[in-house]
Amino acid sequence: MSLVDREMPQVVMTPDNIRSRRFPLVANLLVAVVAFAVSAVVVLTTGIGNWVLVIVLGGVLYLAGLNFAAGRVEGKRAARNRMWQAAIHTACLLAVLPLASVIWTLISKGAGRLDGDFFGTSMANIGARDANGGAYHAIVGTLEQVGIATLFAVPLGVLGAIYLVEYGRGRFAGTIRFFVDVMTGIPSIVAGLFVLSFWVLVVSKWFNDGNPEYSGFAASLALTVLMLPTIVRSTEEMLRLVPGPLREGSYALGVPQWKTILKIVLPTAAPGIVTGVMLAVARAAGETAPVLLVAGGLARINFDPFSGGQASLALYVYQQAADASKFAPARAWTAALTLVALVLILTIAAKLLARRNKLTR
Amino acid sequence: MAKRIEASNVSSYYGSFKAIDNVSMTVEPKTITALIGPSGCGKSTFLRSINRMHEVLPNARIEGRLTIDDQNIYDPDVDITAVRRMIGMVFQRPNPFPTMSIYENAVAGLKLNGVKKKSLLDDAAEKSLRSANLWDEVKDRLDRPGAGLSGGQQQRLCIARTIAVEPQVVLMDEPCSALDPISTLAIEDLMFKLKDRFTIIIVTHNMQQAARVSDKTGFFSIDKTGEPGRLIEYADTQKIFSNPSQKKTEDYITGRFG
């Protein structure tokens, strides 16, 4: 028995016939309706679960029913293709669902406090009975802390990746790559503790008459530790994607290696590197634990990242969500919405900036 | 400007693997030399060792002497970038810089080597693009990306880029193998034109091409996989293709190889 005969016993396929019957869309929908109806009846009448189980069981029944029904009409191979397609679409939908849900929740609950007060004032002198109060101090804190952390992490990370890809050979480079991987797994609270014990409790004393001091800068250091491995690894991958012949083309013109890296390799990889950096920025902007540990949070506006406690948006969300005031949850939601919007705006801006250098196609 | 290349007893290694064994040949200035032979016989390796491009791979090294007008390019005090400026290279696949326009690609070598004067760059761009027979096709869209050209145009752009830095020798590693016959013809015409100014060494799998364009031909071969490649015969193209002195050469060019 040939492979074709074994795979498609029901379908008449001779060398003269390359057509087969198609499973119509109406039938496809019918299978779906029947599957979910059966699932609903079974689950709800026996009382073994609620609507979640109805959907799960209905989905499974639908896929099985589709495979069976389409198999009768189209043949085994086409039916299997149809079933996997349906499965993949379902998986895609399931993956997008939480995202849509998060965005919807943020907007519906966060829109209430999108006012001038929220973006113009801090939490100084705001009591449990005050409806106003804002996150200006937290926005300032987030921008300063993440900004400084980016200033540290991007040059270090990109240069480190350049070393690993263009210069690093042998055991030393391998060791560095291993430790970068290890760093990726450092929990943010550990990074916060490290900066607390090293910077806040030791180094900051030298600048503050012997007293340890919270600061936004300490938070920046902790965020740098968190951003660095992400930037190194993503930049490394992007640099490796730059084809070798491009480098050779440049060498063949008598261009030295450092200039080839600077003028050929980096610009070619730039869009990907920017994406990696923005992922790291987004992660850093959402970190709460290290900021809480080393910047402490502060209810009033502090523009100076080098002295005194500082809030951040993530920390603000954390504090407001736990606050014993009926007005606090609204503030937390709006702050969360602001944080997401901020990261989104930064990402879009960075992408546009990276694309600007590109030639028009 | 064109210079003489002399290889004596050149052997090339990748780590412990010997890729070519004991190659000696002299390439006269202002000639075209073709290197032919089956895949893996080391002709590209030999070509790449002429401008030290094989050193891009780790553990690659070479034994023997390779001189350009009596200067050994493997002397320890030789500046590798100077060697590569003197000996340009065109690769198998067109590799224009994707972030650069046609104009920037053409003068990339000059710009990256520090030439800043606009008028100088403009002249060089026009001159090299004209030499590469590309000027008329691209003169109205010099600011468009180089990667947007057709394969044959891209390859001519790469040739323009190579000759813009005024090298003395141009190495070509199967420059037409990714191109259609018309683009191939355009590049062969170009090679005849460039012969007046440069020494050209070309690796090709196309024996008709070797017969058409070259003055001298070198035939490389290997006994079997894992063995180093050897230069079997090096003579006038006329002689190689009509009356080769080696049996192996004859077998190869008549298609009775392997």
Interface residues (C-beta under 8 A of the other chain):
Chain A: R169 P243 G244 P245 L246 R247 E248 G249 S250 Y251 A252 L253 G254 V255 P256 K259 T260 K263 I264 P267 T268 A270 N357 K358 L359 T360 R361
Chain B: N51 M53 V56 P58 T81 A82 R84 R85 M86 G88 M89 V90 F91 R93 N95 P96 F97 P98 T99 M100 S101 A108 G109 L112 N113 D143 R144 P145 G148 C158 R161 T162 V165
